[in-house]
Every structure is written in C-alpha cells, then in structure tokens.
C-alpha cells in the first residue's frame, strides 16, 4: 500500500431545511462532476434570513479528492 495524494475543492451547499441537508446537497452535486471524493470538512455555517425567519442554510465545505 503506497502513499496517497489528495486535492481539496471548496464549495458551498445550500438547503431550505437544515445544515445537514446543505452538506448532503453539496456532496451530491460535486459527485456529478468530480471523481475520487474521499472526505469533507465543514469550514463555515451561515444562513439567510427573510421576514424574521431562517430562509436558507448555507455551508462551506472542503472536499478531499484522491488524485490517481
């Protein structure tokens, strides 16, 4: 077993329901065009407010992709 090399991609996922759904949405979309997804880390959580209520959850994540 040899050493591995990874690249990191930073993306922002959104959801109207939760931070967890925002992460899930981001990873699902990234997997459509990026191969070798291996791990993720949450960098930032924030949201949008409209009329005094949470309108959208936003999560910035870094995804580690194995370089072949």
N, C-alpha and C positions, 0 to 999 in steps of 0.2 A: 504494500500500500504506500503510495507516494504522497507527497505534499500537495495540497490543493491551492488554487488561486481563485479569488473571487473579485468581482467588480460590484460596486454599490450604485444603485439607482434611487434617487429621491423623488417621491411622488406624493400627491395629496389626494386622499379619498374623501368622499362626502356621502352623507346619508341624512334623510329626514327623520330617522328613527333613533340611532344611537352611535356612539363612538365605535363600538364593536362592528356594527354594520358598515361604517365608513372604512374600517381596515379591510373587512372582507371584500367590499366593493373594489377597493384599490388593488388588492392582490388578484382578484378575479380578472379585472381589466388588464393588468400588467401581464398576466399569464397568456393572454391572447397574442402578444407580440414578442415577449421576452422568454427565452429558454433558460433552463438551468436554475430556476428560482429555488432558493435553498432556505432562507431565513429572512426575518424582518425585525426591525426595531422601531418603536414609536418615538418620534423626535418631538412632536408638538401636538397638543389637542387644543382646539378652539371651536368657536361656533358663530353662527349668525343669529341675530335677534330681530324679530319683527312684531310690532304691536305688543311688546312686553313679554313675548314668548319665544322659546327656542324654535328657530325656523330650520336650522341645518347644523349638523355636526360635521366638523372638518378635522381630519387627522393627517399630519405629515409623517410619512414613514420612509425608512431606507430599506430597500430590499437587496439582499445579497444574492448574486447570481454566479454560479460556478463557471469559470472560464475553462473551456475544454481545449 
